[in-house]
């Protein structure tokens, strides 16, 4: 059983502990799911979590604000039980983040569907020629009578091919670079929308490359104000970046649990592995890294929940430290398992594949280092 003593930290209120307990009970009964049909599993996870009420934190009803601590607790708990469940939960929030923060009343009606699990959402930012460099977005949106005509391609889009709606970012040209982007709400049945290919990765998730060819979206599809898309995307990532760290934290906690069981049950020369000082050193490093990550993740969440308008520095630190540390913790767990650690079907082998993408998506680790440095240098001037 994973250490849950951190729930007594002053970052949390009683309602957070109650939520974590309820979700833990649900996970114990329902996870992991069968991953052989990834698309079907994701749809089922969204439906089941929505029916159980656990997707409510992923979107905002009128007058609500994001409870980032609940988002992070949810992702940590789900990731510890099943990486695909964490993915399904996270995309309902990230996919609709711009609608929660900037959407019109008409657009916000979609939140009733995504929070109840009756619609699957996606966040379409990355393009073949622009990953971390969002300002290089090439997808174009041309203003026409009554709406916009959009053309271009997006790639590595999570939930691509199964989503019912996409929030996408395109160049509307109000100014060069980042200042000329806008966000749009795209239903998946829009004429001109085409899935070009599905993308297979080391930890199976639904991903796709898609194309828009003169796809018409009405004026009502524009999210907020034209030319504000970059700022909207960054505001969404500010909210959800710490939750990536929380997912990494969940993976790391599961790896430590697996490693503890292994070193206490596996015997070498008549004694358990845990009697070896070198092994004890590895366990100490794993536990230390996990606690440090948890402090950074929940500091970021608490800071935003208590009124900070932006948490750029805190979010970047949380994501960077938690994802890099989880990679080290999981690698150590694989090492402690020996040959069994790389055998298909072992939990630590699955975690090894699951963690790698978290150091890339929503801002790669080196990008987070740049963000942190700029924040620190800016504060020192």
Secondary structure as GFF3:
##gff-version 3
##sequence-region A 1 381
A	DSSP	three_ten_helix	5	8	.	.	.	ID=ss1
A	DSSP	alpha_helix	14	30	.	.	.	ID=ss2
A	DSSP	alpha_helix	38	52	.	.	.	ID=ss3
A	DSSP	three_ten_helix	56	58	.	.	.	ID=ss4
A	DSSP	alpha_helix	68	81	.	.	.	ID=ss5
A	DSSP	alpha_helix	83	95	.	.	.	ID=ss6
A	DSSP	alpha_helix	97	102	.	.	.	ID=ss7
A	DSSP	alpha_helix	105	116	.	.	.	ID=ss8
A	DSSP	beta_strand	121	124	.	.	.	ID=ss9
A	DSSP	three_ten_helix	134	136	.	.	.	ID=ss10
A	DSSP	beta_strand	140	144	.	.	.	ID=ss11
A	DSSP	beta_strand	147	158	.	.	.	ID=ss12
A	DSSP	beta_strand	165	171	.	.	.	ID=ss13
A	DSSP	three_ten_helix	177	180	.	.	.	ID=ss14
A	DSSP	beta_strand	181	187	.	.	.	ID=ss15
A	DSSP	beta_strand	193	198	.	.	.	ID=ss16
A	DSSP	beta_strand	207	218	.	.	.	ID=ss17
A	DSSP	three_ten_helix	219	221	.	.	.	ID=ss18
A	DSSP	beta_strand	222	223	.	.	.	ID=ss19
A	DSSP	alpha_helix	229	265	.	.	.	ID=ss20
A	DSSP	beta_strand	267	268	.	.	.	ID=ss21
A	DSSP	beta_strand	271	272	.	.	.	ID=ss22
A	DSSP	three_ten_helix	273	275	.	.	.	ID=ss23
A	DSSP	alpha_helix	277	305	.	.	.	ID=ss24
A	DSSP	alpha_helix	312	337	.	.	.	ID=ss25
A	DSSP	three_ten_helix	338	342	.	.	.	ID=ss26
A	DSSP	alpha_helix	347	356	.	.	.	ID=ss27
A	DSSP	three_ten_helix	357	359	.	.	.	ID=ss28
A	DSSP	alpha_helix	365	380	.	.	.	ID=ss29
###
